[in-house]
């Protein structure tokens, strides 16, 4: 499947999600007696349009958004059928309907995936011998006299660090987004219908690190993951780059790098590392940093002996479970989006490396398609649905942010109106939204340049 097809699929997915968002506004507006002047997909010059009833439906040149333009929405116009002629609650429902429809779409796509593949139960699939997970004593939560030593494959993780989990990917995202501390943590698991809890004393890893992972195989030494804020990320090295040499020693595979590091352990000295990025080789002089960390349980490491690995496969679901776990999936994607936004604002995640626009989205979509095409068209379809869940939930959350020009910003003005018992003057609200629109247009340009830099250079 070619990259061109992936681009077309990306355009289709993005357009479908936008149309569904605007459809939410459209349906709510019509239900509340608000006239919709134009329902558009895209921005800029019209490519074609047609009129049905009182609404013009148009397709515009730049597929970077859409709009449901309601009569008098951004003016002082008050006449029958105008946005401002309706009460605050009718306007509130009309504005919030767009993000709600995004969440509905994500829920429906999740239900399709779960109906076909099932859900990923947070079951333990492997426990390393002599690790803390294998030697900790756990106590039955209902009977203090009933104890077991160690976790076993098949145990279902119920709580981890005080938080409940329903699916395995909730744990996976937790390990990705939340750096594990070095303090003891409590875990609760279910075995044979009983729940056991215990406190695991983590093994602390103290060593010099560059902040990356790789697979010790006979394949070229490809960087599979870059640690946020680590030495390699700060140097501009990226995932999928290939390590070609270290201190002049050729590295032909991941296994060769493992052998080299076993013979030459990191001690804080600078190292010359030759990196290949998109066919271009660059020599970096990097100094590893000393860290004290706790490797997440999902990363089994025989050299330090840690924890357990959890399930990421699927088990079949009945209709009630499909309904339940679709909500769990929606909640997961919404919570991950909110958490990632919080980390971006606080600087825990890099804006340069973690903010992407249409170009980055299509690039990631193409990677998803290429990786799943050998498994057959069904898995390509399911991976596209999974990608759409992420995009739709993300768009719903982003639009609810209390920022000018977004749905959330408009909701704030309606809430202020409800509190003040009178609306904010339209010229003031319009000015705020206009400033917000300029800001987002500038941001979109910056994101586009960042996308091009990230994907092509």
C-alpha positions in Angstrom: 0.0 0.0 0.0 1.6 3.2 -1.2 2.2 6.4 0.8 -0.2 8.2 -1.6 -3.0 5.8 -0.4 -2.0 6.6 3.2 -2.3 10.3 2.5 -5.7 9.8 1.0 -6.8 7.7 3.9 -5.5 10.4 6.3 -7.5 13.1 4.4 -10.6 10.8 4.6 -10.2 10.1 8.3 -9.5 13.7 9.2 -12.4 14.9 7.1 -14.8 12.3 8.5 -13.9 13.4 12.1 -14.4 17.0 11.3 -17.7 16.4 9.5 -19.0 14.4 12.5 -17.9 17.2 14.9 -19.7 19.9 12.8 -22.7 17.5 12.4 -23.1 17.7 16.2 -23.3 21.5 16.0 -25.7 21.2 13.0 -28.1 18.8 14.6 -28.2 20.6 17.9 -28.7 23.9 16.1 -31.6 22.6 14.1 -33.2 21.0 17.2 -33.0 24.4 18.9 -34.5 26.3 16.0 -31.2 28.0 15.0 -30.7 28.6 11.2 -27.5 27.2 9.8 -26.3 29.4 6.9 -23.5 27.1 5.8 -22.1 23.7 6.6 -18.6 23.5 5.3 -15.7 21.0 5.1 -12.3 22.7 4.7 -11.3 26.4 4.7 -10.5 28.9 2.0 -12.0 29.1 -1.5 -15.0 27.0 -2.4 -14.4 24.0 -4.7 -18.1 23.3 -5.0 -21.3 23.8 -3.1 -25.1 23.2 -3.2 -28.1 24.4 -1.2 -30.7 22.3 0.4 -33.4 24.0 2.4 -32.0 27.1 4.1 -28.4 25.7 4.3 -25.5 25.8 1.9 -23.3 22.7 1.9 -19.8 23.5 0.7 -16.4 21.8 0.1 -13.4 24.2 0.4 -9.8 24.0 -0.8 -7.8 23.6 2.4 -8.8 20.5 4.4 -7.6 21.9 7.8 -11.0 22.2 9.5 -14.6 22.9 8.9 -17.5 25.0 10.2 -21.2 25.1 10.9 -22.0 28.8 10.4 -25.2 29.7 12.3 -27.2 32.9 11.7 -25.9 35.7 13.9 -23.4 33.6 15.7 -20.7 36.2 15.7 -22.8 39.4 15.6 -25.5 41.2 17.5 -28.2 40.0 15.2 -31.3 39.0 17.1 -34.1 37.8 14.8 -36.1 34.6 14.6 -33.8 31.6 14.0 -30.6 33.5 14.9 -28.1 32.1 17.4 -28.5 35.0 19.8 -32.3 34.8 19.8 -32.1 31.5 21.8 -31.6 31.2 25.5 -28.1 30.4 27.0 -28.9 26.7 27.6 -29.9 26.2 24.0 -26.7 27.9 22.8 -24.7 25.9 25.3 -26.1 22.6 24.0 -25.4 23.7 20.4 -21.8 24.6 21.1 -21.0 21.5 23.2 -22.6 19.1 20.8 -19.6 19.2 18.5 -17.1 17.8 21.0 -19.7 15.3 22.3 -20.2 14.0 18.8 -16.4 13.4 18.7 -16.6 11.3 21.8 -19.6 9.4 20.4 -17.6 8.7 17.2 -14.6 7.4 19.3 -17.0 5.2 21.3 -18.5 3.7 18.2 -15.2 2.9 16.7 -14.0 1.4 19.9 -17.1 -0.8 20.0 -16.3 -2.0 16.5 -12.8 -3.0 17.4 -13.8 -4.7 20.7 -16.6 -6.6 18.9 -14.0 -8.0 16.4 -10.9 -8.4 18.6 -12.1 -8.2 22.1 -10.6 -6.2 25.0 -7.1 -6.4 26.5 -7.5 -7.8 30.0 -4.8 -6.4 32.5 -3.4 -10.0 33.1 0.1 -10.9 34.2 1.8 -12.9 31.4 5.3 -13.3 32.9 7.0 -12.9 36.2 10.7 -12.8 36.4 12.1 -15.2 39.0 13.7 -13.6 42.1 12.3 -10.2 41.1 10.3 -8.2 43.7 7.1 -9.3 42.0 8.1 -12.9 42.6 9.2 -12.6 46.2 6.7 -10.1 47.7 4.2 -11.5 50.1 0.6 -10.6 49.2 -2.4 -10.7 51.6 -6.0 -11.4 50.8 -7.9 -8.1 51.1 -10.8 -10.0 52.9 -8.8 -12.5 55.0 -5.5 -11.3 56.5 -4.7 -15.0 57.3 -4.6 -15.9 53.6 -1.3 -14.9 52.0 0.5 -15.9 48.8 4.1 -15.3 47.8 4.7 -13.7 44.5 2.6 -12.9 41.4 1.9 -15.5 38.9 1.0 -15.5 35.2 -2.8 -15.3 34.9 -3.2 -12.9 37.8 -5.4 -9.9 36.9 -4.1 -6.5 38.0 -6.9 -4.6 39.7 -5.0 -1.7 41.2 -1.6 -0.2 40.7 -0.3 2.6 42.9 -3.8 3.2 44.2 -5.5 3.5 40.8 -7.9 1.0 39.4 -7.3 -0.6 35.9 -9.8 -2.3 33.6 -7.7 -2.8 30.5 -4.0 -3.5 30.0 -3.3 -0.4 27.9 -4.3 1.8 30.8 -1.2 0.4 32.5 0.9 0.8 29.4 0.0 4.4 29.1 0.7 4.9 32.8 4.2 3.5 32.3 4.8 5.7 29.2 3.5 9.0 30.6 4.4 8.6 34.3 7.9 8.1 35.3 8.1 5.5 38.1 9.4 6.8 41.4 11.9 4.9 43.5 9.5 4.5 46.5 7.7 1.3 47.4 4.3 0.9 45.7 1.1 -1.1 46.4 -0.4 -3.4 43.9 -3.7 -5.4 44.0 -4.4 -8.4 41.8 -7.1 -11.0 41.5 -6.5 -14.7 41.6 -9.1 -17.4 41.6 -11.8 -14.9 42.5 -9.9 -13.5 45.4 -8.0 -10.2 45.6 -4.6 -9.9 47.1 -2.6 -6.8 47.9 1.0 -6.2 48.7 3.7 -3.5 48.7 6.5 -4.0 46.2 10.0 -2.7 47.1 11.4 -1.6 43.7 14.9 -2.4 42.6 16.7 0.9 41.9 18.8 1.1 38.8 21.8 3.3 39.3 23.9 3.8 36.1 24.9 6.2 33.4 22.4 6.4 30.5 21.9 8.1 27.1 18.1 7.8 27.3 17.1 5.4 24.6 16.1 1.8 24.0 17.0 -0.6 21.2 16.5 -4.3 20.4 19.6 -6.6 20.8 18.9 -8.5 17.6 20.9 -9.2 14.4 19.0 -6.4 12.6 20.5 -2.9 12.3 20.7 -1.1 15.6 17.5 1.0 15.3 16.6 3.3 18.2 13.1 2.2 19.2 12.4 4.7 21.9 13.8 8.0 23.1 13.5 9.1 26.7 11.8 12.5 27.2 14.5 15.0 28.3 17.3 12.4 27.9 20.7 13.0 26.4 19.7 11.7 22.9 16.5 13.7 22.7 18.3 16.9 23.7 20.8 16.2 21.0 18.0 15.9 18.4 18.3 12.2 17.8 15.0 10.5 17.0 13.2 7.2 17.1 14.0 5.0 14.1 17.5 6.5 13.7 20.2 3.9 13.4 23.4 3.7 15.5 26.2 2.9 13.0 29.4 3.2 15.2 30.5 4.0 18.8 33.9 5.5 19.4 35.0 4.4 15.9 33.8 0.8 16.4 31.3 -0.2 13.7 27.9 -1.3 15.0 26.2 -3.5 12.5 23.3 -4.7 14.7 21.6 -4.3 18.0 23.4 -7.4 19.2 26.8 -5.7 18.4 25.9 -2.7 20.4 25.0 -4.9 23.4 28.4 -6.6 23.1 30.2 -3.3 22.9 28.4 -1.9 25.9 29.1 -5.1 27.9 32.8 -4.7 27.2 32.8 -0.9 27.6 30.2 0.0 30.3 29.1 3.7 30.5 31.1 5.6 33.1 30.2 9.2 32.4 32.8 9.7 29.7 31.9 11.4 26.5 31.4 9.0 23.5 31.4 9.6 19.8 28.2 8.0 18.3 27.6 7.9 14.6 23.9 8.1 13.9 22.1 7.6 10.5 18.9 9.6 10.1 17.0 9.2 6.8 20.2 8.1 5.0 22.4 10.9 6.4 25.1 10.1 8.9 26.0 12.5 11.7 28.7 12.1 14.4 27.5 13.2 17.9 29.7 13.6 20.9 27.4 12.7 23.8 28.0 12.4 27.6 25.7 10.0 29.5 24.0 11.2 32.6 24.0 9.4 36.0 20.4 8.4 36.9 18.6 6.6 39.7 15.5 5.1 38.2 13.0 2.3 38.4 12.3 0.6 35.1 8.6 0.1 34.4 7.3 -3.4 34.9 6.5 -3.9 31.2 10.2 -3.7 30.3 11.7 -7.0 31.3 15.4 -6.7 31.8 17.3 -9.8 32.8 20.4 -7.9 33.9 18.6 -6.1 36.8 15.8 -8.5 37.6 12.5 -6.6 37.7 8.9 -7.1 38.2 6.4 -8.6 35.7 5.1 -8.2 32.2 1.4 -7.6 31.5 -0.9 -8.8 28.7 -1.4 -6.7 25.5 -3.4 -9.3 23.6 -7.2 -9.4 23.3 -9.9 -11.7 24.7 -13.4 -11.9 23.2 -16.1 -9.8 24.7 -19.9 -10.3 25.0 -22.3 -7.4 24.2 -22.3 -6.0 27.7 -18.5 -6.1 27.8 -18.3 -4.4 24.4 -20.4 -1.5 25.8 -18.4 -1.3 29.0 -15.0 -1.5 27.5 -15.9 1.0 24.8 -16.5 3.5 27.5 -13.2 2.5 29.1 -11.4 3.0 25.8 -13.0 6.5 25.4 -12.1 7.4 29.0 -8.6 6.2 28.4 -8.0 8.3 25.3 -9.6 11.4 26.9 -7.5 11.1 30.0 -4.3 10.5 28.1 -4.9 13.6 26.0 -5.6 15.7 29.1 -2.5 14.3 30.9 -0.3 14.9 27.8 -1.6 18.5 27.5 -0.7 19.0 31.1 2.8 17.7 30.6 3.2 20.0 27.6 2.1 23.0 29.6 4.4 22.2 32.5 7.4 21.4 30.2 7.5 17.7 31.1 7.0 16.9 27.4 8.8 18.7 24.6 6.6 20.9 22.4 9.0 20.4 19.5 8.9 16.6 19.6 5.3 16.0 20.8 3.1 18.5 18.9 2.1 17.4 15.5 -0.3 18.6 12.7 -1.6 17.2 9.5 1.8 16.3 8.1 2.9 14.4 11.2 -0.5 12.7 11.4 -0.3 11.5 7.8 3.3 10.3 8.5 2.2 8.3 11.6 -0.8 7.0 9.7 1.4 5.8 6.8 3.7 4.1 9.3 0.7 2.4 10.9 -0.6 1.2 7.5 2.8 -0.1 6.4 3.4 -2.0 9.6 0.0 -3.7 9.5 -0.5 -4.4 5.8 1.2 -7.8 5.9 -1.4 -8.9 8.4 -4.2 -8.3 5.9 -6.8 -5.7 5.1 -8.8 -6.4 8.3 -6.0 -5.4 10.5 -5.3 -2.3 8.3 -8.9 -1.3 8.8 -8.8 -1.9 12.6 -5.6 0.0 13.0 -7.2 2.9 11.0 -10.1 2.8 13.4 -7.8 2.8 16.4 -6.0 5.9 14.9 -9.4 7.5 14.3 -10.4 6.9 18.0 -7.2 8.8 19.1 -7.9 11.7 16.6 -11.6 12.0 17.5 -11.1 12.0 21.2 -8.2 14.4 20.9 -10.3 16.8 18.8 -13.1 16.6 21.3 -10.8 17.4 24.2 -9.0 20.2 22.3 -12.2 21.9 21.4 -13.3 22.0 25.0 -10.3 23.9 26.1 -11.4 27.3 27.5 -9.5 29.2 24.8 -10.8 31.9 22.4 -12.1 30.7 19.0 -12.6 27.2 20.3 -15.9 25.7 21.5 -14.6 25.8 25.0 -14.0 29.5 24.8 -17.5 30.1 23.6 -18.9 28.0 26.4 -17.0 30.2 28.9 -18.8 33.3 27.6 -22.2 31.5 28.0 -21.3 30.4 31.5 -20.4 34.0 32.3 -23.7 35.0 30.9 -25.5 32.5 33.1 -23.7 33.9 36.2 -24.1 37.6 35.3 -27.7 37.1 34.1 -26.8 39.0 31.0 -24.6 38.3 27.9 -21.2 39.8 27.4 -21.3 42.5 24.7 -20.9 40.8 21.3 -18.2 43.2 20.2 -16.0 42.3 23.2 -16.6 38.6 22.7 -16.0 38.9 19.0 -12.7 40.7 19.6 -11.5 37.9 22.0 -12.4 35.2 19.5 -10.7 37.2 16.6 -7.5 37.4 18.6 -7.8 33.7 19.4 -8.2 32.9 15.7 -5.1 34.9 14.7 -3.2 33.1 17.5 -4.3 29.7 16.2 -3.5 30.5 12.6 0.0 31.5 13.6 0.2 28.3 15.7 -0.9 26.2 12.7 1.9 27.7 10.6 4.5 26.9 13.2 3.1 23.4 13.7 3.3 22.9 9.9 7.0 23.9 9.8 7.7 21.7 12.8 5.9 18.8 11.0 8.0 19.3 7.9 11.2 19.4 9.9 10.3 16.3 11.9 9.1 14.2 9.0 11.4 15.2 6.1 14.6 16.3 7.8 
